Amino acid sequence: MDHLGQSGGSIASKMAAAYELRKFPQYKNVICRLLEKAEIEGPAAEMLKCEMKLTAKFYQEEE
Protein backbone atom coordinates (compact mmCIF):
# COMPACT_ATOMS: atom_id res chain seq x y z
CA MET A 1 0.00 0.00 0.00
CA ASP A 2 2.84 2.36 0.79
CA HIS A 3 4.30 1.90 -2.70
CA LEU A 4 0.97 2.76 -4.33
CA GLY A 5 0.74 6.01 -2.38
CA GLN A 6 4.20 7.29 -3.28
CA SER A 7 4.53 9.99 -5.87
CA GLY A 8 6.78 9.07 -8.75
CA GLY A 9 7.77 5.57 -9.68
CA SER A 10 6.60 3.67 -12.70
CA ILE A 11 3.02 2.70 -13.39
CA ALA A 12 4.24 -0.86 -13.99
CA SER A 13 5.67 -1.12 -10.47
CA LYS A 14 2.48 0.31 -8.99
CA MET A 15 0.41 -2.16 -11.01
CA ALA A 16 2.58 -4.97 -9.65
CA ALA A 17 2.08 -3.65 -6.11
CA ALA A 18 -1.70 -3.62 -6.61
CA TYR A 19 -1.54 -7.20 -7.87
CA GLU A 20 0.60 -8.31 -4.92
CA LEU A 21 -2.08 -7.07 -2.51
CA ARG A 22 -4.00 -10.24 -3.44
CA LYS A 23 -1.59 -12.14 -1.17
CA PHE A 24 -2.97 -10.48 1.96
CA PRO A 25 -6.55 -11.71 2.43
CA GLN A 26 -6.48 -10.81 6.12
CA TYR A 27 -6.54 -7.15 5.03
CA LYS A 28 -9.09 -7.50 2.25
CA ASN A 29 -11.62 -5.10 3.79
CA VAL A 30 -9.22 -2.19 4.06
CA ILE A 31 -7.53 -3.03 0.74
CA CYS A 32 -10.86 -2.92 -1.09
CA ARG A 33 -11.93 0.34 0.57
CA LEU A 34 -8.67 2.03 -0.32
CA LEU A 35 -8.53 0.73 -3.88
CA GLU A 36 -12.10 1.73 -4.61
CA LYS A 37 -11.63 5.28 -3.27
CA ALA A 38 -8.16 5.99 -4.67
CA GLU A 39 -7.81 8.98 -6.97
CA ILE A 40 -5.22 8.46 -9.68
CA GLU A 41 -4.03 11.00 -12.20
CA GLY A 42 -1.29 11.22 -14.74
CA PRO A 43 -0.01 9.26 -17.69
CA ALA A 44 -1.18 5.65 -17.83
CA ALA A 45 -3.52 6.21 -14.87
CA GLU A 46 -6.18 4.07 -16.55
CA MET A 47 -3.86 1.06 -16.55
CA LEU A 48 -3.30 1.37 -12.80
CA LYS A 49 -7.00 1.97 -12.13
CA CYS A 50 -7.80 -1.21 -14.05
CA GLU A 51 -5.35 -3.29 -11.99
CA MET A 52 -6.71 -1.84 -8.77
CA LYS A 53 -10.26 -2.71 -9.82
CA LEU A 54 -9.18 -6.25 -10.66
CA THR A 55 -7.66 -6.65 -7.21
CA ALA A 56 -10.83 -5.37 -5.52
CA LYS A 57 -12.88 -7.72 -7.73
CA PHE A 58 -10.60 -10.63 -6.75
CA TYR A 59 -11.59 -10.17 -3.11
CA GLN A 60 -15.26 -9.57 -3.86
CA GLU A 61 -15.51 -12.82 -5.82
CA GLU A 62 -13.86 -14.65 -2.91
CA GLU A 63 -16.83 -13.98 -0.61
N, C-alpha and C positions, 0 to 999 in steps of 0.2 A: 504494500500500500504506500509505503514511503516513497518508493521509486516512481510510482504513478503521479504523486503530488509534486515532484520536483520540476522546477522549470528547466528547460533545456533537455538535452538527451534526445536520442533518436526515437521516432515513433515505433520502429521495430522493437526496440528494447522495452518500451512501455507496453506494446502489444504482448510481448512475451511475459511481462510481469502480470498483466491481466489474466493471461492464460494460466500461469502458475498458481494464481489464487484458488484454482479448482482443487488444489492439494490440501486445502485447509477447511474441511467441512465443519469443523467445530466453530468457525467464525462466519458461517454462511449468512446469517441474518445481517450482521453489520456489513459484510462484503456486498451483499445485494443492495442494501440501502445506499451505500456510498457510490456504487457503480451506477445505480439508476439516477442519482441526483447530481452526478459529476457534470461540470460544465467544461467543455473542451473546445479550444479555438486553435487556429493556426493551420499550417499546411499539413495535409494528410490526417486531419482531425477525424474525418469520417471513418477512416480505417480503424483508428483506435476506439471510436465509439462502437463500431461493429463488434470488435473483440470483447469489449466490456459488456455489451448486450448478450453476447454468446455465453460469457461466463455467468451472468445473472440467470440466463435461461437454463444453463447446466444445473444450477442449484434448484430452480423452480421445478424442473422435470424430475428431480430426485425425490420430491415430496410425495 
